Amino acid sequence: MLSKMITGLTASLVLVGASGAESAGDASAASARALRAAAIAAVEAEDADALLAIMQEMQSRSMYFFEGDEALCRREPPKVGLLAKPGFNFGTARTAYQTFNKVQRLEEQTCTCPQAARSFEEFSVEFLGVMPEDISETEMAKLREYNIAHENTVYRNYRNFYNKSCQDAP
């Protein structure tokens, strides 16, 4: 079944156009899921021209080529200092980190996952001016204030952007 789906997607993306320019045009209209499937099919078919057009489109959308790249999307704050203690500090820090990164993705209008923008350590130094292990109640208060001021608006705007620009078309 997966093979039939990949073949069908490949036919619509890769085989419809005879030239690389036409394939690139088809790729630009394809959903993210269809692009990934077409890239796999182009590799299996050893169609270098189609693969190049697909990968160029994936690059223009800031999509990942390799599975290992997605590990960046799962980055979280380290459980050190106040972030390791029981309570809500870890969740507060994680929410601020994710929100801060989503703001950047909205400004850039890219579909790359928000956590790939920076590590939590980079966020901590940039936003708070201290390393994660040195976060005190003063920095936690700043994170709470940031979350209250931005979380709902940024979440809604990012969700709308992501659904419109990054998700598969219905």
C-alpha positions as CSV (number, residue, x, y, z in Angstrom):
1,M,0.0,0.0,0.0
2,L,2.8,2.4,0.9
3,S,4.5,1.5,-2.4
4,K,1.3,2.4,-4.3
5,M,1.0,5.7,-2.4
6,I,4.7,6.6,-3.2
7,T,4.2,5.6,-6.8
8,G,1.1,7.7,-7.1
9,L,2.7,10.8,-5.5
10,T,5.8,10.3,-7.6
11,A,3.7,10.2,-10.7
12,S,2.0,13.5,-9.8
13,L,5.2,15.2,-8.8
14,V,8.0,13.7,-10.9
15,L,6.7,12.0,-13.9
16,V,4.1,14.5,-15.1
17,G,6.8,17.0,-16.2
18,A,9.4,15.9,-18.7
19,S,11.8,18.6,-17.9
20,G,13.5,19.6,-14.6
21,A,11.8,23.0,-14.7
22,E,8.4,21.4,-14.9
23,S,9.3,19.0,-12.1
24,A,10.5,21.9,-10.0
25,G,7.2,23.7,-10.6
26,D,5.2,20.6,-9.5
27,A,7.4,20.3,-6.5
28,S,6.7,23.9,-5.4
29,A,2.9,23.1,-5.3
30,A,3.3,19.8,-3.4
31,S,2.6,19.3,0.3
32,A,5.5,18.5,2.7
33,R,4.4,14.9,2.9
34,A,4.2,14.5,-0.9
35,L,7.7,16.1,-1.2
36,R,9.2,13.6,1.2
37,A,7.5,10.7,-0.5
38,A,8.6,11.9,-3.9
39,A,12.2,12.3,-2.7
40,I,12.2,8.7,-1.5
41,A,10.7,7.6,-4.8
42,A,13.2,9.6,-6.9
43,V,16.1,8.0,-4.9
44,E,14.6,4.5,-5.5
45,A,14.1,5.3,-9.2
46,E,17.7,6.8,-9.4
47,D,16.2,9.9,-11.0
48,A,18.8,12.5,-10.2
49,D,17.1,15.4,-12.0
50,A,13.8,14.9,-10.2
51,L,15.6,14.4,-6.8
52,L,17.5,17.7,-7.4
53,A,14.3,19.6,-8.1
54,I,12.6,18.1,-5.0
55,M,15.6,18.7,-2.7
56,Q,15.9,22.3,-3.9
57,E,12.2,22.8,-3.0
58,M,12.7,21.2,0.3
59,Q,15.7,23.5,1.0
60,S,13.6,26.6,0.1
61,R,11.0,25.5,2.6
62,S,13.7,24.7,5.3
63,M,12.6,21.1,5.4
64,Y,14.9,18.4,6.7
65,F,16.5,15.9,4.4
66,F,17.6,13.3,6.9
67,E,15.9,11.7,9.9
68,G,18.8,12.7,12.3
69,D,18.0,16.4,11.8
70,E,14.7,15.9,13.5
71,A,16.6,15.3,16.8
72,L,17.0,19.1,17.0
73,C,13.2,19.4,17.2
74,R,13.1,17.4,20.5
75,R,15.5,19.6,22.4
76,E,14.4,20.6,25.9
77,P,15.8,22.5,28.8
78,P,18.3,20.6,30.9
79,K,17.1,19.6,34.4
80,V,19.8,21.5,36.3
81,G,19.6,24.0,39.1
82,L,16.1,25.4,39.7
83,L,14.9,23.5,36.6
84,A,15.6,20.2,38.3
85,K,13.6,21.0,41.5
86,P,10.0,19.8,41.9
87,G,7.5,22.3,40.8
88,F,6.6,24.2,37.6
89,N,10.0,25.7,36.8
90,F,10.9,23.2,34.1
91,G,7.6,23.6,32.4
92,T,7.8,27.4,32.6
93,A,11.3,27.4,31.1
94,R,10.3,25.0,28.4
95,T,7.2,27.0,27.4
96,A,9.2,30.2,27.2
97,Y,11.9,28.5,25.2
98,Q,9.4,27.1,22.7
99,T,7.5,30.4,22.5
100,F,10.7,32.4,21.9
101,N,11.7,30.0,19.1
102,K,8.2,30.1,17.5
103,V,8.5,33.9,17.4
104,Q,11.7,33.6,15.4
105,R,10.1,31.1,13.0
106,L,7.1,33.4,12.5
107,E,9.5,36.3,11.7
108,E,11.4,34.1,9.2
109,Q,8.3,32.5,7.8
110,T,10.1,29.1,7.8
111,C,8.7,25.7,8.5
112,T,11.8,24.4,10.3
113,C,10.9,23.2,13.8
114,P,11.2,25.9,16.4
115,Q,13.7,24.2,18.6
116,A,16.2,23.9,15.7
117,A,16.6,27.7,16.1
118,R,18.8,27.4,19.2
119,S,19.6,25.2,22.1
120,F,18.1,26.0,25.5
121,E,21.6,27.1,26.7
122,E,21.8,29.6,23.8
123,F,18.3,30.8,24.7
124,S,19.1,31.1,28.3
125,V,22.2,33.2,27.7
126,E,20.5,35.4,25.0
127,F,17.2,36.0,26.8
128,L,18.2,35.8,30.5
129,G,21.9,36.5,30.4
130,V,22.8,33.4,32.5
131,M,23.5,29.7,31.9
132,P,20.7,27.3,32.7
133,E,22.3,26.1,35.9
134,D,22.5,29.7,37.1
135,I,18.8,30.5,36.6
136,S,17.5,32.0,39.8
137,E,14.0,33.1,40.9
138,T,14.6,36.5,39.2
139,E,15.1,34.8,35.9
140,M,12.1,32.5,36.5
141,A,10.0,35.6,37.1
142,K,11.1,37.0,33.8
143,L,10.2,33.7,32.1
144,R,6.7,33.7,33.7
145,E,6.1,37.2,32.6
146,Y,7.2,36.4,29.1
147,N,4.9,33.4,28.9
148,I,1.9,35.4,30.2
149,A,2.5,38.2,27.7
150,H,3.2,36.0,24.6
151,E,2.2,32.4,24.9
152,N,-1.5,32.5,23.6
153,T,-0.9,35.0,20.8
154,V,2.3,33.3,19.6
155,Y,0.8,29.9,19.9
156,R,-2.3,30.9,17.8
157,N,-0.2,32.8,15.2
158,Y,2.3,29.9,14.9
159,R,-0.4,27.3,14.6
160,N,-2.2,29.3,11.8
161,F,1.1,29.8,10.0
162,Y,2.1,26.2,10.4
163,N,-1.3,24.8,9.2
164,K,-1.3,27.2,6.2
165,S,2.3,27.0,5.1
166,C,3.8,23.8,6.5
167,Q,1.1,21.2,6.8
168,D,-0.2,19.0,4.0
169,A,-3.0,20.6,2.1
170,P,-6.4,18.9,2.9
